[in-house]
Amino acid sequence: MNNVIEIKMGGLEIIDDETKELKTFVGSCVAICLFDLVSKVAGMAHIMLPKKSDGTKFTGKNDIGKYADEALSYMVNDMIQKGADPKRIKAKMAGGATIFAHESETSIFNVGSRNIAFLKQILKENNIPLVSEDTGENFGRWVRFNLHSGKMTVTSNLKKFEKTI
Amino acid sequence: MSTSNDLQKLNSVLDSFIVQKTIPSLRSILEEPITHHLRNTQEIPLINLDLIISNLEEMNIMSAVYIKCVGDIHMGVLLYLPEEESKTLAAKLLGKPISSELAGIATSSISEIGNILTASLINAISIDMGYKICSSVPGYAVEFFRTLLEAVVSDFGNEFDTLVVSNVELHGVNSGIGIHILLIQDPSEVKKLVI
C-alpha cells in the first residue's frame, strides 16, 4: 500500500491517517502544510498564485490548491470537518524560489516571493502560526510532510541537500 | 477544451513560423544547417504536466531561458538544453572554450540566443497576422527540467486548469547542439492563431 500521497501542480490533499505522508515538488510555487498534531489532521496545497485575478471562486475541479486565498480557506474548513481544532492548527511551508534571474536588479520573475508574502499575510489574518519555513533562493524542492511526526522534509536535487523543518 | 482539429492547425501554423524565421535565425547564429521537429501541440491539465517530463530531462541539469510574450498574443517561451551542451553553444558564440560553470558573458550569450529565437517567432506571427506582441527580458536559470517547467507555468499565471503546450526541437547538424523550445499558451488563445 502506498502511504505517500503526491500532490500535483495546483492540487490539494487533506489526510487524517497518520501512517500517510504528503509530498509535492515546488520551484516558485509554495508547498503549504496546515496541521493539527493532536487530532492528526493535515493538509498540503501546491500554491501557484496568490489569488485569482478575476475574483471568481474556484470551480471545484482539480486545481483547488492553485490560489493561496482559496486553498487556505478550503483547507481550514475541511480540516475542521475532519476533527481539527482551529486553535491548534499550525503551518509549515517551503518553496517560493526565484528560478529565473535577470541580470538587472529588477526581476520580473518574482512570483515566488509574491506567493510567500501573500501566504504569510493570510496566515496572520487567520491567526495560524507559521512554525517553520524553507523558502526563497533559486532552486526547486521536493517537500514531504509526515503527519505522525509533524516534520517537513525538504530536498534539493540540484543543491544536493535534505533538511527537516 | 480545444478540439484536436484546432490543436493540429495550431501545430501547423507554429511550424510554418518556425520554418520562416526561427530556423534561419539559428542557422545564421550557429553558421550551420539546422533541422527541426515540432513534436506536438497538446492541451494538458495542470495536474498532468509532469507527464511531459522525459526520463532524460529528469536526470539532466538544463540551462534555460524563459521569455514571456504579452499583447495581442499571450505566450510563454521556454528554451532549454542540457547544461553541458549549453557550454558548447556558449563556446561557439564566444569563440573560446567554457571550462567551468556558465557565468557572466557565457550566460548572457545563452540568454541572447533565447531572445533572438523568441523575437524571430513573434516577428513572424506579427508580420503574418498583424498582432502586436511584446516580449519580456529573458530570465536565465540552471536547474532540472521539472523545476523550470513548474516555474514557467506558475509565472505564466493562466486561469484555466489546462495549458496548450507545443514542443519544438532544433538541432545544429554539424555541432550536434540541440535546443528544445516549449511554447505555452492559454486554451483561450488558440483560436487567435488558427483563424
Interface residues (C-beta under 8 A of the other chain):
Chain A: K8 M9 G10 G11 F25 V26 G27 S28 C29 M48 L49 K52 S53 D54 K61 N62 D63 K66 A97 I99 F100 A101 H102 E103 S104 S107 I108 F109 V111 G112 N115 N138 F139 G140 N157 L158
Chain B: P45 L46 I47 N48 L49 D50 I61 A64 Y66 K68 S108 S111 S136 V137 P138 G139 Y140 A141 V142 E143 F144 R146 T147 L148 E150 A151 V153 S154 D155 G157 E159 D161
